Amino acid sequence: QRRLASSPEAIAESLRRRRERLEGRLRELELLQRGAAAAPIMPPTTPALDAEDVEDLEDAPDNEVEAAEEEIFDQATAARTIAELKAEIETLKRLEALALTVRRSGDDTKWRQLANLLSEIFTPAATANERAEEAAPYHTGTVEPPKSSPSQKLVIFTEHRDTLNYLRQRMSTLLGQPEAIVCIHGGMGREERIKSQESFRHDPDVKVLLATDAAGEGINLQRAHLMVNYDLPWNPNRLEQRFGRIHRIGQTEVCHLWNLVEGRIQA
């Protein structure tokens, strides 16, 4: 459900990985069947998580959360026989084909809202490579909105690395400057993270930091005063931790945060 709400890329990649894992499992069972008279009976495998397990995952680094999610996703199946497992794989193939069709269509309302927001932040001239549809106002309330400027810096958080890669590709096309975007995620080594952080803080050509919650852990990003949560974590404490990367002592600008939620951009 979280990946489905994140991006077309995230759900397509999740379905592909699950199908490939179940196909590997099917091959193993078919090898076992060759030495048996009857088809193997598999106990249903749906890993149980108690409240303590969920709490531990909410507090874990994003790379550990993704690894745990993938392990659970791999194990969970109600198939009891090889025939049932084959039927499940066929269903996954149909869902994967549908997800790929959506991804190839480029019709992503959530992305369009972010593209509109980028146009407002960096000025339309900075995003002339792609015309945003249905330009939406992103400012509500009494706080003065940030002035459009190509020199501003923006942090965008996402829960999933597949979505991070998807956004990087689309934003590179939108801005026309792949070098204007740097990333930080849990799969990067410490030196790589520091390099991305320093580029974002000191290189005037770097405009956007795309990050999973690995960037929300002990990193000072107050060079920026603009932040977008492309998708929201289940743990609300994570939202505070993210915003705390830019809203720090010594910050001289008014900080702005946008949460992209269904039906609106919440500012």
N, C-alpha and C positions, 0 to 999 in steps of 0.2 A: 504493500500500500504506500509506504514512504517513497519507494523508488518510482512508482507509477505517478505520484504527484510531483516528482522532482523534474524529470525531463524525458522526452521520447528516447534519448540515448540511453538513459539509465534503465528504463524498462526493457528495451531491446537487448541490451547487453546482459541483463539479469536472466531473461528468458533463454538466451543463447547458452550462457554458462550452465544453467540448470539442465537444459536439454543434453548438453555434452556430458555432464556428469551422469545423468540417468542412462545415456547410451553406453557409457563405460561400465556402469553397473549391470546393464543388460548383457553386455559381452561376457562379463565374469559369470553371471548366472547361467548363460548358455553353455559355457565351458563346463560348469559343474553338472549341468543336465546331461551331458554326454556320458557321464559315468553313472547316471541314475536312471531308473526305470520310469519315474514320474517327474513331472515338472516341479521344481523346487517351490516350496511354500515360504513366503517371506512374511515375517511379522511386520505389522505396520510400524513405520518409523517416523514419528513426529516428536522431536525432542521437546521435553517439557521444561519451561522456565518458570521458576517461582519468583515471587516479588523481589527477593534479594538478588537473584540473577539479573533481573531487569534493571535494578538500581545500580548494580556494578557496571553494567553495560553503558548506562547513561553517563557515568562518571569516567569511563575509559577513554583513552586517546582514540581519535577517529580511525586510525589504521586497525586497532584491535576490534573496534565495533564492526568495521567492514568484514574483517576476517571471521568474526563470530557469526555475522549475518549470513555470509556465504556458506559456512559450515552447516548452519541450521537449514538453509535453503537447499543444500545438497541432500541432507538426510530425510527431509520431510516428504513422505509419499504414503498414500493409502493403499498402494498396489500390494496384493497378496500373492500374485502369480506372475509368471513371465508374460502371459497374455495381457494381464491388466497393466503391467509396466509398459508394454508396447503401445497400448491404447493411450496411456498418459503421455508418452513421448510424441505420438501423433498429434495429440491436443496441443502440446507445447509447440510443435512445428507450425500449427495453424496460427497460434497466438503470436509466435515470433514473426511470421510472415506479415501479419497485420501490423505489428509494431514497426517493422521495417518500412512498410508502406507509409505509415504516418511520419516516420523519420525522413524518408526521401521527399515527402510532399513539402517539407519545410513549413507546414502550417502549425505554428506553435504560438498560441495566444500569450502564454507566459513570457516567451522570448520577446514577442512584439512589445509588450509592456516595458521590458527592460531596455529594449532598443529606443523606445520613446524617451525613457528616463535619461539614457545616455545622451540623446540629442539635446535634451534640456540642460544637462550638466555641462557638456563640453562644447555647446553651441552647434547649430545645424551644420555649419561649415566643416566641423571636425568629423561629422558622420555623413558626408556627402556621398559615400559609396553605396549607401542603401537607404531608400526612402522608407521611413517608419510609417506604418499604417495606423489610423485612428489615434492620432496624437492625443495623449491623455494628460491633463494637469496632474502634477504629483504633489502640489503643495496644498495643505489644509491647515487651519489653525491660525494662531496669532504670531507665530515666529516667522520672521522674514526669511523667504526662501533663499538658497544660495544663488549668487549671480553666476550666469553662464560664463565659463572661462576654460580655454583649452589647457591652462596650467594647473587646474585642480587635480587632486588625486582621490581615487575612489577605491574602497575595499568591498569586495563582493564575497559573501560566504555561501557555501553550499554544503549539503550533508554528504554528497557522493562524488567520488572521483570521476565516475563516468560523466556526470553532469558538468564537473569542472572542465574536463577535456572538450565536451560539447560546447560550452560557453566560450572557451578559449578560441576554438575554431571560428565560431560565428562572430565573435567580437573582433577577431583579427580582420575578417572580411569587412565588417561594419566600419571600423576605424581606419582601415587601410594601412595599419601599422602594427604588424605582429610583435615588433619589439616594444610596443607600448604596454604590453601585458606581461606580468610575471605571475608565477604560481607558487603556493606553498601547500603541501599536503603531507599526510602521515607516512607516505612511502619514500619521502626524500630523506637523505642523510643530513646531519647537522650542518655541515659546511654548505650544502646546497641551499638549505633554508636561509642561512645567514646571508649568502650571496643574493638571493631573491629579496630578502628584507632590505639589505643595503642598497640594492638597485632601486627599489621602490622609494626609499627615503631620500636618496641623494641624486638620482639620475632624472633630470627634468623631462627626458623623453618617455619615461615610464609613467603611465597615467593610472593603470588599474592593477590591483592585486587581487587575483582569484585565489580563494583559500578554503580549505576545509578547517575543522576546528583545531588542527595542528597549529594554526596561526593564532589561536585564541589562548595559547598556553605560554605565558611569560614573555610575549613579544610586544614591544612598544611600536605602535603604528600611528602615533599622533601627528606624523607628517601629513596624514589625511584627516579630514573632518567630515567626510561623507561615507556612508556605509549602506549596503543593501544586503538583506537576508533573502537570497533567492529561494531557499526553502527553509522551513523552521524545524529546529530540533524538538524532540518530545520533552526534553528537560528544559524548563524555562530559565534555569540558572545559566544555561549556555548562552542565551540571548544577552544576559547581563555581562557575561565574560567577554563576548564578542565586542559589544559596544564599549566595554572598558579598555579595549586596545586603542581606541581613538579618543575617548572621553577621559583624559587623564590630567593630573596636575601639570600645569605648564601649557596646556592647550589654549591657544589664543583666539581660535575661531569658534563660532557656534556650530556644534555638531548636529548633523542630520542623519536620520536612520529611516530607511524604507523597508517594510516587510511586504513581500509580494504574496498576496493571498487571493483566493478565488473571488472574482468579481470586482476587485478594486486594487489600487496600490495604497497601502496603509502607511501614512507618513507620521 
